[in-house]
Amino acid sequence: MTVSPSPDLDHLAEAFAASLADLMPVAERRGNYVHAPVVARTYISDRALPVALVRSARALVLRRRAVVVVRERDGYRHITPGGRLEPGETVEEAVRR
């Protein structure tokens, strides 16, 4: 059985591609997700994505001249705390939470 994407998903994919079209990725990583190949690219820009595309928020937190590192209970460490947006929550509210 083949599941075709919804028209909304197609529209979001087109909006996302258009928002990145003139940017150059600064990093690229290839791998597999479940059983499908994926390419993850990192872009740096001060341009906001279309709101409909934003699902999570991350922040780089500086204290004095140091980067704050978050350590999860399982020991995993990362420098970009954040998470998924809750319904009705803004990007700023998600980052602060």
C-alpha positions, 0 to 999 in steps of 0.5 A, a space after each residue: 500500500 502506498 500512502 500519498 502525501 496530503 496537499 497540505 504537506 505538498 504545499 509545506 514542502 514547496 514553501 520550505 524548498 522556496 525558503 532555502 533556494 537561495 541559501 548555501 548549506 554550511 554542513 551536510 550529513 547523509 544517513 538512513 531514517 527507518 529504511 529510507 535514505 535522508 540528507 540533513 543540511 544545516 543552513 545559517 540565516 537570519 531569515 525566519 521560516 514561514 510560520 507553518 513550517 516551524 515545529 520546534 525551536 532551539 537556542 544557543 545560550 551564552 553566559 558571559 563568554 561561554 556556551 551553556 551545555 544542557 545535560 539530560 537525565 540520561 547523560 546526553 549533552 547538547 548545546 541547543 536546548 529547545 523542543 517542539 512547539 505546543 499548540 498555540 505557542 510561539 517560537 519564543 515561548 517554546 525556547 524560553 520553556 
